[in-house]
Amino acid sequence: MDRKPGDRIFGIETEFGCLVDDPNIKPERIVEDIKNYIFLELNLGAIDLHARDEVFEPMASGGFMINGSRLYIDAVGSHLEYATAECRNLEDVVLNDRAGQRIIVRALKELGLEDTVRIYNNSIDHFGGHTFGCHENYLVRMSEGFYSEDVNALYSFLVTRQLFAGVGRVGGHVLIEGGEPTYKDMSQNPIDYIWVSQVYHVFPDDEIDFQLSQRADHILRTVASRVRFNRALINPKWEHFYAHEGMNRMHLLFGEANQSAYAYKLKVGTTNLVLQLLEDGELIGEPELAQPLIALRDISRDDQYQWRVLMENGTETSALDIQYRLRDLASRYAGASPDVDWVLQEWAYVLDRLKEDPMSLGDRLDWVAKKQMINAFVADGGAEWGADVLHSLDLEYHNIHPEQSLFYALPEGTPARQVNELNIIEAMTDAPKNTRAYGRSHLVDRAVKRGWGMPYMFDWSSAVLGRRDLYEMPDPFNSYSEFVGVDATE
């Protein structure tokens, strides 16, 4: 497969929340029913016949899909999770992500659950204090010192990109260190406490009405390997099975599930360009934030939109100035691809609008659209700031069902909703054609069509069909189109 300088593999993992109106039905049962229906009735994927992890992903907890993605139940929290196929362009990653949502909604409808069960791609439990993620994965050229040295140059970008990537939230949380889970908590949810070295209490913060980021209050580390009760910007991964030509997966934890396709593309596209700047050595000597995690919360909570931050050299600047500087540095890549040119153009446009009038971006950015909706509800006398109903409105913005979600109240044709529905339908069964997801998807389809009579095993970079046929896919940039139409032996 042809590659150009700056080509990168990326993908998104979304953890979904489940709300059930019937008190007699547990959400854990519902997500299991949804998963089983998708694999065993709709036949949209090959359910795992082996345990990927005996604790966190046991046998039949999910599987790879015929559109190149992976759908599974994460044992930590027993939530439904969808990982997109490996993608190389922005349109593909948005379509593959939205296809996953439509597959789940289809299952709800056909199971007769759409009036009782709602699925959300939000990242916060307003009342329970929990947070769950929308994680980004990027294939990055890394040295041994990447997570101890190189990554420091990324924090300024990651902390400030919430200006356009944040999904917004009503209220806030305060985390108080200390406290231990009770024996009852641990006995009822043992998997939730594996690899946990600390816990904390979470309390609502009544001093904040609205902020840019849903997760900023919950990020405690810049980099951390154990992230349960220890959320970090980045979760380091050194997975040699998935490494390719000196490139490894950077697992970005601090992300939120954008409903806006525009914000989604801008988030991934700008991150891709800044990672290229890092790989090319262009961030050497650039000013770094003095305290990235404090800046993260300060920016999110600044209702005056000044977004001032302190740099390591003692100077003060704004998050906007940091983004302008990075955009100027990235302009050297103009002309590299249509995606790059779109990102550079829209990055500049959004920064200019944020500087002049942030509220003018309600047709593009999630946090602005959500705040405008809630402002209108308050102005109409629906409630006052601080009322519980506003948390409910916040949540309904993230309902993934197009006929129920507040997000889909935005007019069709606005930049936030510029995703072709027919293309989403195609992406429910078609994988991106320029990554290994394409070849793997055809192998999955073959396994599904052959049924239970043929053993199989799938991973991101390999597949086994029948008793003797091994298909290796080490290069994520290769489509492995030679696997299309294969007929495995039993």
C-alpha positions in Angstrom: 0.0 0.0 0.0 1.4 3.4 -1.0 2.4 5.6 1.9 3.2 9.3 2.0 5.3 11.2 4.7 3.1 11.9 7.6 0.7 8.9 6.9 -0.6 7.6 10.2 -2.9 4.9 11.5 -5.5 6.1 14.1 -8.7 4.8 15.7 -11.1 5.6 18.5 -12.5 3.5 21.4 -15.8 4.6 22.9 -17.2 3.4 26.2 -21.0 3.6 26.2 -23.2 4.3 29.1 -26.5 2.4 29.4 -29.7 3.8 31.1 -32.6 1.4 31.7 -36.0 2.9 32.7 -37.3 -0.4 34.1 -35.9 -0.9 37.7 -36.4 -4.7 37.4 -33.9 -4.9 34.5 -30.1 -4.5 35.1 -28.0 -2.6 32.6 -25.5 -5.5 32.6 -28.1 -7.8 31.2 -29.1 -5.3 28.5 -25.6 -4.8 27.2 -25.1 -8.5 27.1 -28.4 -8.8 25.1 -27.3 -6.1 22.7 -23.9 -7.7 22.1 -25.3 -11.2 21.6 -28.0 -9.9 19.2 -25.4 -8.1 17.1 -23.2 -11.2 16.8 -25.6 -14.1 16.9 -28.7 -12.7 15.2 -27.5 -9.9 12.9 -24.3 -11.8 12.1 -22.3 -8.6 11.9 -19.2 -10.0 13.4 -17.4 -13.1 14.7 -17.8 -13.5 18.4 -14.6 -14.5 20.2 -14.2 -18.3 20.7 -11.2 -17.6 22.9 -10.4 -15.4 25.9 -8.4 -12.4 24.9 -8.0 -11.8 28.6 -9.3 -14.2 31.2 -10.4 -11.3 33.5 -11.2 -8.3 31.3 -12.2 -9.9 28.0 -13.2 -13.6 28.5 -14.5 -15.8 25.7 -17.6 -14.5 24.0 -17.4 -11.0 25.5 -17.3 -9.5 22.0 -15.5 -9.9 18.7 -14.3 -8.4 15.5 -16.9 -7.0 13.1 -17.3 -7.3 9.3 -16.7 -3.5 9.0 -13.2 -3.8 10.5 -14.1 -2.6 14.0 -14.3 -4.5 17.3 -17.3 -4.5 19.7 -17.1 -6.0 23.2 -18.2 -5.7 26.8 -15.4 -4.4 29.0 -15.5 -6.3 32.3 -14.5 -3.2 34.2 -17.8 -1.6 34.7 -19.6 -4.1 32.4 -20.0 -1.5 29.7 -20.4 -1.8 25.9 -17.3 -0.6 24.1 -16.7 0.0 20.4 -13.2 0.3 18.8 -13.1 1.6 15.3 -11.2 -0.1 12.5 -7.7 1.2 11.8 -8.1 4.3 9.7 -5.9 6.6 7.6 -8.2 9.4 6.8 -10.7 11.5 8.8 -13.8 10.7 6.9 -13.3 6.9 7.4 -12.8 7.2 11.2 -16.0 9.3 11.6 -18.0 7.0 9.4 -16.7 3.8 11.1 -17.5 5.4 14.5 -21.0 6.4 13.5 -21.6 3.0 12.0 -21.0 1.5 15.4 -23.6 3.7 16.9 -26.1 2.8 14.2 -25.5 -0.9 14.8 -26.2 -0.5 18.5 -29.4 1.5 17.7 -30.5 -1.1 15.2 -30.1 -3.8 17.9 -32.2 -1.7 20.4 -35.0 -1.3 17.8 -35.2 -4.9 16.8 -35.0 -6.1 20.4 -37.9 -3.8 21.2 -35.9 -1.9 23.7 -35.7 1.6 22.2 -38.5 3.0 24.5 -36.9 1.4 27.7 -33.2 1.6 27.1 -31.0 4.5 26.1 -27.3 4.3 25.1 -25.0 7.3 25.5 -21.5 8.3 24.4 -21.0 10.8 27.2 -18.0 10.6 29.4 -19.3 11.5 32.9 -21.8 10.2 35.4 -23.1 13.5 36.9 -24.5 12.0 40.0 -22.4 8.9 40.6 -19.1 10.7 40.0 -17.7 8.1 37.6 -15.9 9.0 34.4 -15.5 6.8 31.3 -13.7 7.5 28.2 -13.4 8.0 24.5 -9.8 6.9 23.9 -7.8 7.8 20.9 -5.0 5.6 19.4 -2.3 6.9 17.1 0.6 5.0 15.6 3.6 7.1 16.5 7.4 6.8 15.8 8.9 6.4 19.3 12.3 6.3 20.9 12.9 4.6 24.3 12.6 8.0 26.0 9.3 8.9 24.4 7.1 8.7 27.6 9.8 10.1 29.9 11.0 13.0 27.7 9.5 13.4 24.2 5.9 13.4 25.3 6.4 16.5 27.5 6.2 18.6 24.3 2.7 17.3 23.6 1.0 18.5 26.8 0.6 22.1 25.7 -1.4 20.9 22.8 -3.4 18.1 24.5 -4.4 20.4 27.4 -5.5 23.3 25.2 -7.2 21.4 22.3 -10.4 21.2 24.5 -11.1 24.7 23.1 -12.5 22.9 20.1 -12.5 19.3 21.1 -14.3 19.6 24.4 -17.9 18.3 24.5 -18.9 20.5 27.5 -20.6 19.6 30.7 -23.0 21.0 33.3 -21.4 21.3 36.7 -18.2 19.8 38.0 -16.7 17.4 40.4 -14.2 17.7 43.3 -11.9 14.7 44.0 -10.8 14.1 47.5 -8.0 11.7 48.1 -8.5 8.8 50.5 -11.1 6.4 51.5 -11.2 2.7 50.7 -13.8 0.5 49.1 -15.8 -1.6 51.5 -15.6 -5.3 51.5 -19.1 -5.4 50.0 -17.9 -3.1 47.1 -14.9 -5.3 46.4 -16.9 -8.6 46.6 -19.6 -7.4 44.3 -17.3 -5.8 41.8 -13.9 -7.6 42.1 -12.7 -6.8 38.6 -13.2 -3.1 39.2 -10.5 -3.1 41.8 -7.8 -5.1 40.1 -4.6 -3.1 39.7 -6.0 -0.3 41.8 -3.4 1.4 44.0 -5.5 4.3 45.2 -9.1 5.4 45.4 -10.8 8.8 46.0 -14.1 10.3 46.9 -16.0 12.4 44.3 -18.3 15.2 45.3 -20.4 17.6 43.1 -18.9 21.1 42.7 -21.8 23.6 43.0 -19.5 26.5 42.2 -19.3 25.8 38.5 -22.3 26.0 36.1 -20.7 24.8 32.9 -17.3 23.9 31.6 -15.6 22.9 28.4 -14.5 19.4 29.2 -16.4 16.5 30.8 -13.2 14.8 32.0 -10.9 17.6 33.1 -11.9 17.4 36.7 -10.9 13.7 36.8 -7.4 13.7 35.2 -4.8 13.2 37.9 -1.6 12.3 36.0 0.1 13.2 32.7 1.2 9.6 32.1 0.1 6.5 34.0 0.0 2.8 33.3 -2.5 2.0 36.1 -5.4 4.3 35.3 -8.3 3.0 37.4 -8.9 5.9 40.0 -5.7 7.3 38.5 -6.8 8.9 35.2 -4.1 10.3 33.0 -3.7 12.2 29.7 -1.8 9.2 28.2 -1.7 5.5 29.0 1.7 4.2 27.8 1.7 1.1 25.6 4.7 -1.0 24.4 2.9 -3.7 22.5 5.6 -5.4 20.3 2.9 -7.4 18.5 1.3 -4.3 17.1 4.5 -2.2 16.6 5.5 -1.5 13.0 8.8 -0.2 11.7 9.6 1.7 14.9 6.1 3.0 15.4 4.0 2.1 18.5 0.5 2.8 19.7 0.0 6.0 21.7 -3.1 5.5 23.8 -4.6 8.9 24.5 -7.0 8.7 27.5 -8.0 12.3 27.8 -10.6 12.5 25.1 -14.3 12.8 24.9 -16.9 11.5 22.5 -17.7 14.2 20.1 -21.2 14.2 18.6 -20.2 16.8 16.1 -18.5 15.2 13.1 -16.7 18.6 12.5 -15.2 18.7 16.0 -14.4 15.0 15.8 -12.4 15.4 12.5 -10.7 18.6 13.8 -9.6 16.8 17.0 -8.1 13.8 15.3 -6.7 15.9 12.4 -4.9 18.4 14.6 -3.6 15.7 16.9 -2.2 13.9 13.8 -0.3 17.1 12.7 1.1 17.9 16.1 2.4 14.3 16.4 4.1 14.8 13.0 5.7 18.0 14.4 6.9 16.0 17.3 8.3 13.2 15.1 10.1 15.7 12.9 11.7 17.5 15.9 9.8 20.7 15.3 8.6 21.0 18.9 12.1 21.1 20.4 12.6 24.3 22.3 8.9 25.2 22.2 7.6 26.5 25.6 6.0 24.0 27.8 3.2 24.4 30.4 4.4 24.9 34.0 1.6 22.7 35.4 -0.4 20.9 32.7 -3.0 19.4 34.9 -3.8 22.6 36.7 -4.0 24.4 33.3 -6.3 21.6 32.1 -8.9 22.4 34.8 -8.4 26.1 34.7 -9.1 26.3 30.9 -12.1 24.0 31.2 -13.6 26.1 34.0 -12.9 29.6 32.7 -16.4 31.1 32.0 -14.8 34.3 30.8 -13.1 32.5 27.9 -9.7 34.2 28.6 -8.1 30.7 29.0 -4.8 32.1 30.6 -2.0 29.6 31.4 1.4 29.7 33.0 4.4 28.5 31.1 7.4 26.7 32.5 9.6 29.7 31.7 7.5 31.9 34.0 5.6 33.8 31.3 1.8 33.8 31.0 0.0 33.2 27.7 -3.4 32.0 26.5 -4.5 28.6 25.3 -5.5 30.3 22.1 -1.9 31.6 21.5 -0.6 28.1 22.1 -2.9 26.7 19.5 -2.1 29.5 17.0 1.6 28.8 17.4 1.1 25.1 16.8 -1.1 25.8 13.8 1.6 28.0 12.3 4.2 25.3 12.8 2.0 22.7 11.1 1.4 24.9 8.1 4.7 23.5 6.7 2.7 20.4 5.8 0.2 22.2 3.6 -0.5 20.4 0.4 0.4 17.0 1.8 -3.2 15.7 1.5 -6.8 16.9 1.3 -7.2 16.0 5.0 -4.2 18.1 6.0 -5.4 21.1 4.0 -8.9 20.9 5.5 -7.4 20.7 9.0 -5.1 23.7 8.5 -8.0 25.7 7.1 -10.6 24.8 9.7 -8.1 25.0 12.6 -7.3 28.6 11.7 -11.0 29.4 11.2 -12.0 28.0 14.6 -9.2 29.8 16.5 -10.2 33.1 14.9 -13.9 32.6 15.9 -12.9 31.5 19.4 -10.9 34.7 19.7 -13.7 36.9 18.4 -16.9 35.2 19.6 -16.9 31.6 20.9 -20.7 31.4 20.9 -20.6 31.8 17.1 -19.4 28.2 16.8 -22.6 26.5 17.9 -22.9 24.9 14.4 -19.5 23.3 14.8 -18.3 22.6 18.3 -20.1 20.4 20.8 -19.4 22.5 23.9 -20.9 25.6 22.3 -23.9 23.8 20.9 -24.7 22.2 24.2 -24.3 25.4 26.1 -26.5 27.3 23.7 -29.2 24.6 24.1 -29.0 24.8 27.9 -28.9 28.6 27.9 -32.1 28.6 25.9 -33.8 26.2 28.3 -32.9 28.4 31.3 -33.9 31.6 29.5 -37.3 30.1 28.7 -37.9 29.4 32.4 -37.3 25.7 32.2 -34.9 25.7 35.2 -32.2 27.7 36.9 -28.6 26.9 36.8 -27.8 24.2 39.3 -31.0 22.3 38.7 -30.8 18.5 38.2 -32.8 18.7 35.0 -29.8 20.5 33.3 -27.7 17.4 34.0 -30.4 15.4 32.2 -30.3 17.7 29.2 -26.5 17.4 29.1 -26.9 13.6 29.1 -29.5 13.6 26.3 -27.2 15.5 24.0 -25.1 12.3 24.0 -28.0 9.9 23.3 -26.7 8.0 20.2 -30.3 7.3 18.9 -30.8 10.0 16.2 -34.6 10.1 16.9 -34.0 10.8 20.6 -30.8 12.8 20.9 -30.7 16.6 21.5 -27.7 16.8 19.3 -29.8 15.9 16.3 -31.9 18.9 17.0 -29.2 20.8 15.2 -30.2 21.6 11.6 -29.2 19.1 9.0 -26.5 20.4 6.8 -24.7 22.3 9.6 -20.9 21.4 9.8 -21.5 19.4 13.0 -23.9 17.1 11.1 -22.1 16.9 7.7 -22.0 13.1 7.6 -23.7 11.3 4.7 -26.2 8.9 6.2 -25.9 6.5 3.2 -22.2 6.4 3.8 -22.8 5.5 7.4 -25.1 2.7 6.4 -22.3 1.4 4.0 -19.8 1.7 6.8 -21.9 -0.7 9.0 -20.7 -3.5 6.8 -17.7 -2.1 4.8 -14.3 -1.6 6.3 -11.8 1.2 5.3 -10.1 0.0 2.1 -6.6 1.4 2.8 -5.6 -0.4 6.0 -5.4 -4.0 7.2 -9.0 -3.7 8.5 -10.0 -4.3 4.9 -8.4 -7.7 4.7 -9.3 -8.7 8.2 -13.0 -7.7 7.6 -13.2 -10.2 4.7 -11.8 -12.9 6.9 -14.3 -12.1 9.6 -17.1 -12.2 7.0 -15.8 -15.6 5.8 -15.9 -16.9 9.4 -19.5 -15.6 9.9 -20.7 -17.2 6.7 -19.1 -20.5 7.5 -20.8 -20.5 10.9 -20.0 -22.5 14.0 -18.6 -25.5 12.1 -15.3 -23.8 11.5 -13.0 -22.8 14.4 -11.4 -19.3 14.1 -9.4 -16.7 16.1 -9.0 -13.1 15.3 -6.7 -10.3 16.5 -5.9 -6.9 15.1 -2.8 -8.2 13.3 -3.6 -11.8 12.6 -6.3 -14.4 12.0 -6.7 -18.1 12.1 -9.5 -19.8 10.1 -10.0 -23.5 10.3 -7.4 -25.7 11.8 -4.4 -24.8 9.6 -4.8 -21.4 7.9 -2.9 -18.5 9.5 -3.2 -15.1 8.1 -0.7 -12.5 9.3 -1.3 -8.8 8.9 1.7 -7.1 10.6 1.6 -3.9 8.4 -1.4 -1.8 9.4 -1.0 0.3 6.2 -1.5 -2.7 4.0 -5.0 -3.6 2.9 -4.2 -7.3 2.5 -6.6 -7.4 -0.4 -5.3 -10.8 -1.3 -7.4 -12.1 1.6 -10.6 -11.1 -0.2 -12.5 -14.2 -1.3 -10.3 -16.7 0.5 -11.9 -20.0 1.4 -10.4 -21.5 4.5 -10.1 -25.2 5.1 -11.8 -26.7 8.1 
